[in-house]
Every structure is written in C-alpha cells, then in structure tokens.
C-alpha cells in the first residue's frame, strides 16, 4: 500500500518524471523500469526500518 502511495505522490508532483528521465540518460528502457521499481522499494524500506527498530507493526 505504501508503494502505491509513494508512486502516486511522485507522479502528482512530477518527481517520477525527473527520476525516470535521470535513469533514461544512461540505461535501456528495461533497466529504467527495474530501477524505478527498486527506487520505490528502497523508499518503502527506508520508511519501514525505523518502525521495525522501534517494534511498531502496522497490521491491515
């Protein structure tokens, strides 16, 4: 759920286009898609790690 929120936030404010154009400067299209996915996953991990350290678990 967090990945969808991050992706939508990035698309709404144009950050996604900047990141994708950055990756397109030196990668083929398949790797750009992979890099975008890995970027979103990394941001989810960065958001979740402090919660994990403090033993805060969110159940849906």
PDB file of N, H, CA, C and O in Angstrom:
ATOM      1  N   UNK A   1       0.825  -1.176   0.000  1.00  0.00           N
ATOM      2  CA  UNK A   1       0.000   0.000   0.000  1.00  0.00           C
ATOM      3  C   UNK A   1       0.882   1.258   0.000  1.00  0.00           C
ATOM      4  O   UNK A   1       0.582   2.243  -0.675  1.00  0.00           O
ATOM      5  N   UNK A   2       1.951   1.203   0.754  1.00  0.00           N
ATOM      6  H   UNK A   2       2.195   0.403   1.302  1.00  0.00           H
ATOM      7  CA  UNK A   2       2.847   2.348   0.810  1.00  0.00           C
ATOM      8  C   UNK A   2       3.492   2.608  -0.546  1.00  0.00           C
ATOM      9  O   UNK A   2       3.691   3.764  -0.920  1.00  0.00           O
ATOM     10  N   UNK A   3       3.819   1.563  -1.280  1.00  0.00           N
ATOM     11  H   UNK A   3       3.657   0.625  -0.976  1.00  0.00           H
ATOM     12  CA  UNK A   3       4.454   1.759  -2.589  1.00  0.00           C
ATOM     13  C   UNK A   3       3.510   2.478  -3.549  1.00  0.00           C
ATOM     14  O   UNK A   3       3.951   3.308  -4.343  1.00  0.00           O
ATOM     15  N   UNK A   4       2.230   2.169  -3.486  1.00  0.00           N
ATOM     16  H   UNK A   4       1.872   1.494  -2.841  1.00  0.00           H
ATOM     17  CA  UNK A   4       1.257   2.855  -4.339  1.00  0.00           C
ATOM     18  C   UNK A   4       1.141   4.325  -3.956  1.00  0.00           C
ATOM     19  O   UNK A   4       1.029   5.191  -4.823  1.00  0.00           O
ATOM     20  N   UNK A   5       1.169   4.602  -2.666  1.00  0.00           N
ATOM     21  H   UNK A   5       1.260   3.899  -1.961  1.00  0.00           H
ATOM     22  CA  UNK A   5       1.107   5.995  -2.205  1.00  0.00           C
ATOM     23  C   UNK A   5       2.345   6.776  -2.621  1.00  0.00           C
ATOM     24  O   UNK A   5       2.244   7.927  -3.044  1.00  0.00           O
ATOM     25  N   UNK A   6       3.506   6.156  -2.504  1.00  0.00           N
ATOM     26  H   UNK A   6       3.588   5.220  -2.160  1.00  0.00           H
ATOM     27  CA  UNK A   6       4.745   6.820  -2.902  1.00  0.00           C
ATOM     28  C   UNK A   6       4.743   7.097  -4.392  1.00  0.00           C
ATOM     29  O   UNK A   6       5.072   8.203  -4.821  1.00  0.00           O
ATOM     30  N   UNK A   7       4.373   6.100  -5.185  1.00  0.00           N
ATOM     31  H   UNK A   7       4.106   5.201  -4.837  1.00  0.00           H
ATOM     32  CA  UNK A   7       4.350   6.272  -6.641  1.00  0.00           C
ATOM     33  C   UNK A   7       3.355   7.356  -7.050  1.00  0.00           C
ATOM     34  O   UNK A   7       3.666   8.178  -7.912  1.00  0.00           O
ATOM     35  N   UNK A   8       2.178   7.370  -6.454  1.00  0.00           N
ATOM     36  H   UNK A   8       1.925   6.702  -5.754  1.00  0.00           H
ATOM     37  CA  UNK A   8       1.171   8.377  -6.790  1.00  0.00           C
ATOM     38  C   UNK A   8       1.634   9.774  -6.375  1.00  0.00           C
ATOM     39  O   UNK A   8       1.428  10.737  -7.113  1.00  0.00           O
ATOM     40  N   UNK A   9       2.251   9.888  -5.212  1.00  0.00           N
ATOM     41  H   UNK A   9       2.417   9.105  -4.612  1.00  0.00           H
ATOM     42  CA  UNK A   9       2.786  11.174  -4.764  1.00  0.00           C
ATOM     43  C   UNK A   9       3.852  11.682  -5.726  1.00  0.00           C
ATOM     44  O   UNK A   9       3.869  12.862  -6.076  1.00  0.00           O
ATOM     45  N   UNK A  10       4.738  10.792  -6.152  1.00  0.00           N
ATOM     46  H   UNK A  10       4.725   9.833  -5.868  1.00  0.00           H
ATOM     47  CA  UNK A  10       5.795  11.176  -7.084  1.00  0.00           C
ATOM     48  C   UNK A  10       5.219  11.589  -8.433  1.00  0.00           C
ATOM     49  O   UNK A  10       5.700  12.543  -9.045  1.00  0.00           O
ATOM     50  N   UNK A  11       4.197  10.882  -8.900  1.00  0.00           N
ATOM     51  H   UNK A  11       3.806  10.107  -8.402  1.00  0.00           H
ATOM     52  CA  UNK A  11       3.575  11.240 -10.184  1.00  0.00           C
ATOM     53  C   UNK A  11       2.850  12.577 -10.091  1.00  0.00           C
ATOM     54  O   UNK A  11       2.910  13.388 -11.015  1.00  0.00           O
ATOM     55  N   UNK A  12       2.168  12.803  -8.975  1.00  0.00           N
ATOM     56  H   UNK A  12       2.119  12.144  -8.224  1.00  0.00           H
ATOM     57  CA  UNK A  12       1.386  14.029  -8.813  1.00  0.00           C
ATOM     58  C   UNK A  12       2.271  15.273  -8.833  1.00  0.00           C
ATOM     59  O   UNK A  12       1.899  16.290  -9.418  1.00  0.00           O
ATOM     60  N   UNK A  13       3.417  15.196  -8.210  1.00  0.00           N
ATOM     61  H   UNK A  13       3.719  14.370  -7.735  1.00  0.00           H
ATOM     62  CA  UNK A  13       4.300  16.353  -8.109  1.00  0.00           C
ATOM     63  C   UNK A  13       5.431  16.356  -9.132  1.00  0.00           C
ATOM     64  O   UNK A  13       6.318  17.207  -9.060  1.00  0.00           O
ATOM     65  N   UNK A  14       5.416  15.417 -10.088  1.00  0.00           N
ATOM     66  H   UNK A  14       4.695  14.727 -10.147  1.00  0.00           H
ATOM     67  CA  UNK A  14       6.389  15.420 -11.170  1.00  0.00           C
ATOM     68  C   UNK A  14       7.754  14.870 -10.808  1.00  0.00           C
ATOM     69  O   UNK A  14       8.678  14.927 -11.619  1.00  0.00           O
ATOM     70  N   UNK A  15       7.892  14.348  -9.628  1.00  0.00           N
ATOM     71  H   UNK A  15       7.141  14.301  -8.970  1.00  0.00           H
ATOM     72  CA  UNK A  15       9.176  13.798  -9.208  1.00  0.00           C
ATOM     73  C   UNK A  15       9.480  12.523  -9.979  1.00  0.00           C
ATOM     74  O   UNK A  15      10.639  12.241 -10.285  1.00  0.00           O
ATOM     75  N   UNK A  16       8.447  11.753 -10.293  1.00  0.00           N
ATOM     76  H   UNK A  16       7.506  11.983 -10.044  1.00  0.00           H
ATOM     77  CA  UNK A  16       8.633  10.496 -11.030  1.00  0.00           C
ATOM     78  C   UNK A  16       9.244  10.768 -12.396  1.00  0.00           C
ATOM     79  O   UNK A  16      10.138  10.038 -12.825  1.00  0.00           O
ATOM     80  N   UNK A  17       8.784  11.795 -13.081  1.00  0.00           N
ATOM     81  H   UNK A  17       8.058  12.388 -12.733  1.00  0.00           H
ATOM     82  CA  UNK A  17       9.325  12.126 -14.401  1.00  0.00           C
ATOM     83  C   UNK A  17      10.802  12.499 -14.315  1.00  0.00           C
ATOM     84  O   UNK A  17      11.592  12.135 -15.186  1.00  0.00           O
ATOM     85  N   UNK A  18      11.168  13.223 -13.267  1.00  0.00           N
ATOM     86  H   UNK A  18      10.526  13.518 -12.560  1.00  0.00           H
ATOM     87  CA  UNK A  18      12.573  13.593 -13.088  1.00  0.00           C
ATOM     88  C   UNK A  18      13.449  12.369 -12.841  1.00  0.00           C
ATOM     89  O   UNK A  18      14.537  12.251 -13.405  1.00  0.00           O
ATOM     90  N   UNK A  19      12.973  11.470 -12.003  1.00  0.00           N
ATOM     91  H   UNK A  19      12.089  11.566 -11.545  1.00  0.00           H
ATOM     92  CA  UNK A  19      13.741  10.262 -11.697  1.00  0.00           C
ATOM     93  C   UNK A  19      13.869   9.378 -12.928  1.00  0.00           C
ATOM     94  O   UNK A  19      14.944   8.854 -13.216  1.00  0.00           O
ATOM     95  N   UNK A  20      12.763   9.215 -13.654  1.00  0.00           N
ATOM     96  H   UNK A  20      11.889   9.641 -13.420  1.00  0.00           H
ATOM     97  CA  UNK A  20      12.785   8.374 -14.842  1.00  0.00           C
ATOM     98  C   UNK A  20      13.676   8.968 -15.917  1.00  0.00           C
ATOM     99  O   UNK A  20      14.417   8.233 -16.569  1.00  0.00           O
ATOM    100  N   UNK A  21      13.625  10.279 -16.122  1.00  0.00           N
ATOM    101  H   UNK A  21      13.023  10.877 -15.592  1.00  0.00           H
ATOM    102  CA  UNK A  21      14.494  10.897 -17.129  1.00  0.00           C
ATOM    103  C   UNK A  21      15.963  10.804 -16.709  1.00  0.00           C
ATOM    104  O   UNK A  21      16.844  10.697 -17.563  1.00  0.00           O
ATOM    105  N   UNK A  22      16.231  10.845 -15.408  1.00  0.00           N
ATOM    106  H   UNK A  22      15.516  10.932 -14.715  1.00  0.00           H
ATOM    107  CA  UNK A  22      17.597  10.649 -14.931  1.00  0.00           C
ATOM    108  C   UNK A  22      18.103   9.262 -15.298  1.00  0.00           C
ATOM    109  O   UNK A  22      19.216   9.112 -15.802  1.00  0.00           O
ATOM    110  N   UNK A  23      17.280   8.248 -15.041  1.00  0.00           N
ATOM    111  H   UNK A  23      16.376   8.369 -14.631  1.00  0.00           H
ATOM    112  CA  UNK A  23      17.669   6.875 -15.364  1.00  0.00           C
ATOM    113  C   UNK A  23      17.784   6.660 -16.872  1.00  0.00           C
ATOM    114  O   UNK A  23      18.640   5.896 -17.318  1.00  0.00           O
ATOM    115  N   UNK A  24      16.941   7.319 -17.664  1.00  0.00           N
ATOM    116  H   UNK A  24      16.246   7.940 -17.302  1.00  0.00           H
ATOM    117  CA  UNK A  24      16.981   7.146 -19.111  1.00  0.00           C
ATOM    118  C   UNK A  24      18.256   7.694 -19.723  1.00  0.00           C
ATOM    119  O   UNK A  24      18.608   7.339 -20.848  1.00  0.00           O
ATOM    120  N   UNK A  25      18.946   8.548 -19.001  1.00  0.00           N
ATOM    121  H   UNK A  25      18.660   8.836 -18.087  1.00  0.00           H
ATOM    122  CA  UNK A  25      20.179   9.127 -19.508  1.00  0.00           C
ATOM    123  C   UNK A  25      21.278   8.098 -19.711  1.00  0.00           C
ATOM    124  O   UNK A  25      22.167   8.318 -20.533  1.00  0.00           O
ATOM    125  N   UNK A  26      21.248   6.999 -19.001  1.00  0.00           N
ATOM    126  H   UNK A  26      20.526   6.820 -18.333  1.00  0.00           H
ATOM    127  CA  UNK A  26      22.345   6.040 -19.113  1.00  0.00           C
ATOM    128  C   UNK A  26      21.904   4.578 -19.066  1.00  0.00           C
ATOM    129  O   UNK A  26      22.751   3.697 -18.919  1.00  0.00           O
ATOM    130  N   UNK A  27      20.595   4.291 -19.188  1.00  0.00           N
ATOM    131  H   UNK A  27      19.907   5.007 -19.308  1.00  0.00           H
ATOM    132  CA  UNK A  27      20.105   2.908 -19.137  1.00  0.00           C
ATOM    133  C   UNK A  27      19.128   2.643 -20.281  1.00  0.00           C
ATOM    134  O   UNK A  27      18.529   3.566 -20.834  1.00  0.00           O
ATOM    135  N   UNK A  28      18.980   1.361 -20.624  1.00  0.00           N
ATOM    136  H   UNK A  28      19.467   0.611 -20.175  1.00  0.00           H
ATOM    137  CA  UNK A  28      17.951   0.980 -21.584  1.00  0.00           C
ATOM    138  C   UNK A  28      16.593   0.972 -20.885  1.00  0.00           C
ATOM    139  O   UNK A  28      16.521   1.032 -19.657  1.00  0.00           O
ATOM    140  N   UNK A  29      15.517   0.899 -21.672  1.00  0.00           N
ATOM    141  H   UNK A  29      15.575   0.851 -22.669  1.00  0.00           H
ATOM    142  CA  UNK A  29      14.164   1.033 -21.126  1.00  0.00           C
ATOM    143  C   UNK A  29      13.829  -0.053 -20.098  1.00  0.00           C
ATOM    144  O   UNK A  29      13.143   0.222 -19.114  1.00  0.00           O
ATOM    145  N   UNK A  30      14.311  -1.294 -20.320  1.00  0.00           N
ATOM    146  H   UNK A  30      14.868  -1.518 -21.120  1.00  0.00           H
ATOM    147  CA  UNK A  30      14.018  -2.359 -19.371  1.00  0.00           C
ATOM    148  C   UNK A  30      14.647  -2.062 -18.012  1.00  0.00           C
ATOM    149  O   UNK A  30      14.033  -2.305 -16.973  1.00  0.00           O
ATOM    150  N   UNK A  31      15.850  -1.545 -18.023  1.00  0.00           N
ATOM    151  H   UNK A  31      16.349  -1.347 -18.867  1.00  0.00           H
ATOM    152  CA  UNK A  31      16.528  -1.250 -16.762  1.00  0.00           C
ATOM    153  C   UNK A  31      15.973   0.004 -16.098  1.00  0.00           C
ATOM    154  O   UNK A  31      16.047   0.148 -14.877  1.00  0.00           O
ATOM    155  N   UNK A  32      15.417   0.912 -16.898  1.00  0.00           N
ATOM    156  H   UNK A  32      15.357   0.795 -17.890  1.00  0.00           H
ATOM    157  CA  UNK A  32      14.764   2.093 -16.317  1.00  0.00           C
ATOM    158  C   UNK A  32      13.555   1.660 -15.501  1.00  0.00           C
ATOM    159  O   UNK A  32      13.344   2.147 -14.391  1.00  0.00           O
ATOM    160  N   UNK A  33      12.763   0.747 -16.049  1.00  0.00           N
ATOM    161  H   UNK A  33      12.934   0.351 -16.951  1.00  0.00           H
ATOM    162  CA  UNK A  33      11.591   0.240 -15.335  1.00  0.00           C
ATOM    163  C   UNK A  33      12.007  -0.483 -14.058  1.00  0.00           C
ATOM    164  O   UNK A  33      11.403  -0.292 -13.003  1.00  0.00           O
ATOM    165  N   UNK A  34      13.034  -1.308 -14.160  1.00  0.00           N
ATOM    166  H   UNK A  34      13.525  -1.464 -15.017  1.00  0.00           H
ATOM    167  CA  UNK A  34      13.544  -2.018 -12.980  1.00  0.00           C
ATOM    168  C   UNK A  34      14.064  -1.034 -11.941  1.00  0.00           C
ATOM    169  O   UNK A  34      13.801  -1.198 -10.750  1.00  0.00           O
ATOM    170  N   UNK A  35      14.783  -0.033 -12.367  1.00  0.00           N
ATOM    171  H   UNK A  35      14.997   0.100 -13.335  1.00  0.00           H
ATOM    172  CA  UNK A  35      15.348   0.961 -11.448  1.00  0.00           C
ATOM    173  C   UNK A  35      14.250   1.761 -10.753  1.00  0.00           C
ATOM    174  O   UNK A  35      14.362   2.076  -9.569  1.00  0.00           O
ATOM    175  N   UNK A  36      13.190   2.089 -11.492  1.00  0.00           N
ATOM    176  H   UNK A  36      13.100   1.833 -12.455  1.00  0.00           H
ATOM    177  CA  UNK A  36      12.064   2.802 -10.878  1.00  0.00           C
ATOM    178  C   UNK A  36      11.434   1.944  -9.783  1.00  0.00           C
ATOM    179  O   UNK A  36      11.149   2.437  -8.691  1.00  0.00           O
ATOM    180  N   UNK A  37      11.217   0.664 -10.073  1.00  0.00           N
ATOM    181  H   UNK A  37      11.448   0.264 -10.960  1.00  0.00           H
ATOM    182  CA  UNK A  37      10.655  -0.237  -9.083  1.00  0.00           C
ATOM    183  C   UNK A  37      11.548  -0.380  -7.862  1.00  0.00           C
ATOM    184  O   UNK A  37      11.069  -0.378  -6.728  1.00  0.00           O
ATOM    185  N   UNK A  38      12.836  -0.503  -8.097  1.00  0.00           N
ATOM    186  H   UNK A  38      13.225  -0.505  -9.018  1.00  0.00           H
ATOM    187  CA  UNK A  38      13.777  -0.622  -6.975  1.00  0.00           C
ATOM    188  C   UNK A  38      13.844   0.665  -6.155  1.00  0.00           C
ATOM    189  O   UNK A  38      14.043   0.619  -4.941  1.00  0.00           O
ATOM    190  N   UNK A  39      13.679   1.799  -6.807  1.00  0.00           N
ATOM    191  H   UNK A  39      13.518   1.837  -7.794  1.00  0.00           H
ATOM    192  CA  UNK A  39      13.670   3.078  -6.091  1.00  0.00           C
ATOM    193  C   UNK A  39      12.478   3.143  -5.135  1.00  0.00           C
ATOM    194  O   UNK A  39      12.615   3.569  -3.988  1.00  0.00           O
ATOM    195  N   UNK A  40      11.316   2.720  -5.614  1.00  0.00           N
ATOM    196  H   UNK A  40      11.205   2.374  -6.546  1.00  0.00           H
ATOM    197  CA  UNK A  40      10.119   2.733  -4.764  1.00  0.00           C
ATOM    198  C   UNK A  40      10.279   1.739  -3.604  1.00  0.00           C
ATOM    199  O   UNK A  40       9.908   2.045  -2.471  1.00  0.00           O
ATOM    200  N   UNK A  41      10.825   0.566  -3.884  1.00  0.00           N
ATOM    201  H   UNK A  41      11.127   0.318  -4.804  1.00  0.00           H
ATOM    202  CA  UNK A  41      11.038  -0.428  -2.825  1.00  0.00           C
ATOM    203  C   UNK A  41      12.033   0.107  -1.794  1.00  0.00           C
ATOM    204  O   UNK A  41      11.830  -0.074  -0.593  1.00  0.00           O
ATOM    205  N   UNK A  42      13.097   0.757  -2.242  1.00  0.00           N
ATOM    206  H   UNK A  42      13.262   0.904  -3.217  1.00  0.00           H
ATOM    207  CA  UNK A  42      14.073   1.333  -1.323  1.00  0.00           C
ATOM    208  C   UNK A  42      13.434   2.384  -0.424  1.00  0.00           C
ATOM    209  O   UNK A  42      13.725   2.438   0.771  1.00  0.00           O
ATOM    210  N   UNK A  43      12.569   3.213  -0.986  1.00  0.00           N
ATOM    211  H   UNK A  43      12.332   3.169  -1.956  1.00  0.00           H
ATOM    212  CA  UNK A  43      11.885   4.219  -0.173  1.00  0.00           C
ATOM    213  C   UNK A  43      10.945   3.578   0.843  1.00  0.00           C
ATOM    214  O   UNK A  43      10.799   4.081   1.957  1.00  0.00           O
ATOM    215  N   UNK A  44      10.309   2.474   0.466  1.00  0.00           N
ATOM    216  H   UNK A  44      10.428   2.065  -0.439  1.00  0.00           H
ATOM    217  CA  UNK A  44       9.460   1.749   1.415  1.00  0.00           C
ATOM    218  C   UNK A  44      10.299   1.180   2.554  1.00  0.00           C
ATOM    219  O   UNK A  44       9.901   1.233   3.718  1.00  0.00           O
ATOM    220  N   UNK A  45      11.457   0.641   2.210  1.00  0.00           N
ATOM    221  H   UNK A  45      11.780   0.598   1.265  1.00  0.00           H
ATOM    222  CA  UNK A  45      12.337   0.111   3.251  1.00  0.00           C
ATOM    223  C   UNK A  45      12.841   1.207   4.175  1.00  0.00           C
ATOM    224  O   UNK A  45      12.918   1.020   5.389  1.00  0.00           O
ATOM    225  N   UNK A  46      13.183   2.349   3.596  1.00  0.00           N
ATOM    226  H   UNK A  46      13.120   2.501   2.610  1.00  0.00           H
ATOM    227  CA  UNK A  46      13.646   3.471   4.416  1.00  0.00           C
ATOM    228  C   UNK A  46      12.546   3.981   5.344  1.00  0.00           C
ATOM    229  O   UNK A  46      12.826   4.427   6.456  1.00  0.00           O
ATOM    230  N   UNK A  47      11.300   3.916   4.887  1.00  0.00           N
ATOM    231  H   UNK A  47      11.073   3.553   3.983  1.00  0.00           H
ATOM    232  CA  UNK A  47      10.186   4.344   5.726  1.00  0.00           C
ATOM    233  C   UNK A  47       9.872   3.300   6.796  1.00  0.00           C
ATOM    234  O   UNK A  47       9.474   3.653   7.906  1.00  0.00           O
ATOM    235  N   UNK A  48      10.046   2.041   6.478  1.00  0.00           N
ATOM    236  H   UNK A  48      10.370   1.754   5.576  1.00  0.00           H
ATOM    237  CA  UNK A  48       9.669   0.982   7.403  1.00  0.00           C
ATOM    238  C   UNK A  48      10.725   0.608   8.413  1.00  0.00           C
ATOM    239  O   UNK A  48      10.393   0.106   9.487  1.00  0.00           O
ATOM    240  N   UNK A  49      11.979   0.833   8.107  1.00  0.00           N
ATOM    241  H   UNK A  49      12.249   1.240   7.235  1.00  0.00           H
ATOM    242  CA  UNK A  49      13.047   0.406   9.008  1.00  0.00           C
ATOM    243  C   UNK A  49      12.982   1.071  10.391  1.00  0.00           C
ATOM    244  O   UNK A  49      13.120   0.377  11.399  1.00  0.00           O
ATOM    245  N   UNK A  50      12.777   2.388  10.470  1.00  0.00           N
ATOM    246  H   UNK A  50      12.664   2.951   9.652  1.00  0.00           H
ATOM    247  CA  UNK A  50      12.662   2.979  11.820  1.00  0.00           C
ATOM    248  C   UNK A  50      11.496   2.406  12.621  1.00  0.00           C
ATOM    249  O   UNK A  50      11.586   2.263  13.841  1.00  0.00           O
ATOM    250  N   UNK A  51      10.406   2.078  11.934  1.00  0.00           N
ATOM    251  H   UNK A  51      10.334   2.194  10.943  1.00  0.00           H
ATOM    252  CA  UNK A  51       9.282   1.463  12.634  1.00  0.00           C
ATOM    253  C   UNK A  51       9.657   0.073  13.140  1.00  0.00           C
ATOM    254  O   UNK A  51       9.269  -0.315  14.242  1.00  0.00           O
ATOM    255  N   UNK A  52      10.410  -0.673  12.339  1.00  0.00           N
ATOM    256  H   UNK A  52      10.725  -0.358  11.444  1.00  0.00           H
ATOM    257  CA  UNK A  52      10.852  -2.009  12.729  1.00  0.00           C
ATOM    258  C   UNK A  52      11.778  -1.948  13.938  1.00  0.00           C
ATOM    259  O   UNK A  52      11.674  -2.768  14.850  1.00  0.00           O
ATOM    260  N   UNK A  53      12.677  -0.980  13.940  1.00  0.00           N
ATOM    261  H   UNK A  53      12.762  -0.314  13.199  1.00  0.00           H
ATOM    262  CA  UNK A  53      13.625  -0.839  15.056  1.00  0.00           C
ATOM    263  C   UNK A  53      12.880  -0.540  16.349  1.00  0.00           C
ATOM    264  O   UNK A  53      13.244  -1.052  17.408  1.00  0.00           O
ATOM    265  N   UNK A  54      11.840   0.286  16.272  1.00  0.00           N
ATOM    266  H   UNK A  54      11.545   0.702  15.412  1.00  0.00           H
ATOM    267  CA  UNK A  54      11.067   0.636  17.459  1.00  0.00           C
ATOM    268  C   UNK A  54       9.981  -0.384  17.762  1.00  0.00           C
ATOM    269  O   UNK A  54       9.185  -0.200  18.682  1.00  0.00           O
ATOM    270  N   UNK A  55       9.952  -1.464  16.981  1.00  0.00           N
ATOM    271  H   UNK A  55      10.598  -1.614  16.233  1.00  0.00           H
ATOM    272  CA  UNK A  55       8.984  -2.550  17.154  1.00  0.00           C
ATOM    273  C   UNK A  55       7.552  -2.065  17.026  1.00  0.00           C
ATOM    274  O   UNK A  55       6.673  -2.461  17.792  1.00  0.00           O
ATOM    275  N   UNK A  56       7.330  -1.197  16.038  1.00  0.00           N
ATOM    276  H   UNK A  56       8.043  -0.875  15.416  1.00  0.00           H
ATOM    277  CA  UNK A  56       5.993  -0.721  15.717  1.00  0.00           C
ATOM    278  C   UNK A  56       5.557  -1.463  14.468  1.00  0.00           C
ATOM    279  O   UNK A  56       6.185  -1.338  13.416  1.00  0.00           O
ATOM    280  N   UNK A  57       4.497  -2.224  14.577  1.00  0.00           N
ATOM    281  H   UNK A  57       3.987  -2.325  15.431  1.00  0.00           H
ATOM    282  CA  UNK A  57       3.994  -3.025  13.464  1.00  0.00           C
ATOM    283  C   UNK A  57       2.605  -2.549  13.097  1.00  0.00           C
ATOM    284  O   UNK A  57       1.754  -2.357  13.965  1.00  0.00           O
ATOM    285  N   UNK A  58       2.380  -2.359  11.813  1.00  0.00           N
ATOM    286  H   UNK A  58       3.072  -2.514  11.108  1.00  0.00           H
ATOM    287  CA  UNK A  58       1.090  -1.890  11.328  1.00  0.00           C
ATOM    288  C   UNK A  58       0.405  -3.057  10.621  1.00  0.00           C
ATOM    289  O   UNK A  58       0.919  -3.586   9.635  1.00  0.00           O
ATOM    290  N   UNK A  59      -0.736  -3.444  11.124  1.00  0.00           N
ATOM    291  H   UNK A  59      -1.153  -3.014  11.925  1.00  0.00           H
ATOM    292  CA  UNK A  59      -1.495  -4.537  10.512  1.00  0.00           C
ATOM    293  C   UNK A  59      -2.674  -3.955   9.758  1.00  0.00           C
ATOM    294  O   UNK A  59      -3.338  -3.037  10.238  1.00  0.00           O
ATOM    295  N   UNK A  60      -2.926  -4.483   8.596  1.00  0.00           N
ATOM    296  H   UNK A  60      -2.387  -5.229   8.206  1.00  0.00           H
ATOM    297  CA  UNK A  60      -4.082  -4.022   7.815  1.00  0.00           C
ATOM    298  C   UNK A  60      -5.130  -5.098   7.756  1.00  0.00           C
ATOM    299  O   UNK A  60      -6.180  -4.903   7.143  1.00  0.00           O
TER     300      UNK A  60
END
